[in-house]
């Protein structure tokens, strides 16, 4: 689920699938910025543990999907 302000910028109905690869670099960076901003209080209080990313079933161990996982891990 994308934040409402980003949904409005994209102009895409909520019923449509939106993939990370289809987002502009600017929107991708903004989503990561918000993610890190949200977990920063946990990091600062030394309460941040492992983060679990749930990927779609079609994400496999090779090629483009692997690069996406590596990108998220960075």
Secondary structure, DSSP 8 states (H G I E B T S, - for coil): ---HHHHHHHT--TTS---GGGS-HHHHHHHHHHHHHHHHHHHHTT----------TT--SSHHHHHHHHHHH-
